[in-house]
Amino acid sequence: MGRKSLAQEFFEWIPAEEEDGFDRTWIVLYDFKGIKPNPKFWVNLRRLKGLSGSGSLVQYSVFMTRSRRGAAVAVMLARHYGGEVMVFRGEEVELLSQYYS
């Protein structure tokens, strides 16, 4: 058996009970000030999407997921590769929908 990816190691380290059972959106913002992120960061972020069953890159610096555990792993990955991180719990809403069809 091959070596586990960092995403898988972090994902297994966080207990499954960390999921709170609610359908919430987690938004992870990260910034690699003054450095270019290691390419392995992006590989591990893609692996995380598969492990958590949820997740997408909204922009290069924004990862969104329905998994609290997945959000925690995204934070760990960004910090591991030297990024600064902020996490938000969000709610998707339709604004101004009554003004256009």
C-alpha positions in Angstrom: 0.0 0.0 0.0 1.3 3.4 -0.9 1.9 6.4 1.3 -1.2 8.4 2.3 -1.6 12.0 1.1 -1.4 14.8 3.5 -5.1 15.5 2.9 -5.9 11.9 3.8 -3.7 12.0 7.0 -5.4 15.2 8.2 -8.9 13.9 7.3 -8.4 10.7 9.2 -6.9 12.6 12.2 -10.0 14.7 12.6 -12.8 12.5 14.1 -15.9 11.9 12.0 -18.0 13.2 14.9 -16.6 16.7 14.0 -19.5 16.8 11.4 -22.3 18.6 13.2 -25.1 17.0 11.1 -26.4 20.3 9.8 -26.3 21.3 6.1 -24.1 24.3 6.4 -21.7 26.0 4.0 -18.1 26.6 5.2 -16.0 29.1 3.4 -12.2 28.9 3.8 -10.2 31.9 2.7 -6.4 31.6 2.5 -3.6 33.8 1.3 0.0 32.9 0.7 1.5 36.4 1.1 4.7 36.9 -0.8 5.1 33.2 -1.7 3.7 31.0 -4.4 1.9 28.0 -2.9 3.5 24.6 -3.2 1.9 22.7 -6.1 1.2 19.9 -3.6 -1.3 22.2 -1.8 -3.5 22.2 -4.9 -3.2 18.4 -5.3 -4.2 17.9 -1.7 -7.1 20.3 -1.9 -8.4 18.3 -4.9 -8.0 15.1 -2.9 -9.9 16.7 0.0 -12.8 17.3 -2.3 -13.0 13.6 -2.9 -12.5 12.6 0.8 -15.1 15.0 2.1 -17.6 14.4 -0.7 -18.0 18.1 -1.0 -16.0 21.2 -1.9 -15.1 23.5 -4.7 -12.6 26.3 -5.5 -14.6 29.5 -5.8 -11.4 31.4 -6.6 -7.8 30.5 -6.1 -8.0 31.8 -2.6 -11.4 30.5 -1.6 -12.5 26.9 -0.9 -16.2 26.2 -0.1 -17.5 23.0 1.3 -20.6 21.6 3.1 -18.3 19.5 5.4 -17.1 21.0 8.6 -14.4 18.3 8.7 -13.5 19.2 5.2 -13.2 22.9 6.1 -10.9 22.0 9.1 -8.7 20.0 6.8 -8.5 22.8 4.3 -7.4 25.1 7.1 -4.7 22.6 8.1 -3.4 22.2 4.6 -3.2 26.0 3.9 -1.3 26.5 7.2 0.9 23.6 6.6 2.0 25.1 3.2 2.5 28.6 4.8 -0.8 30.3 4.2 -2.8 32.6 6.4 -6.4 31.4 6.9 -9.8 32.6 7.8 -13.0 30.5 8.1 -16.6 31.5 7.8 -19.8 29.7 8.1 -22.1 31.0 5.4 -25.6 30.8 4.0 -26.4 31.0 0.3 -29.2 33.4 -0.4 -30.9 34.8 -3.4 -30.7 38.6 -3.3 -32.8 40.8 -5.6 -34.6 37.9 -7.1 -37.8 39.8 -7.0 -36.4 42.4 -9.4 -35.5 40.2 -12.3 -36.7 36.9 -13.7 
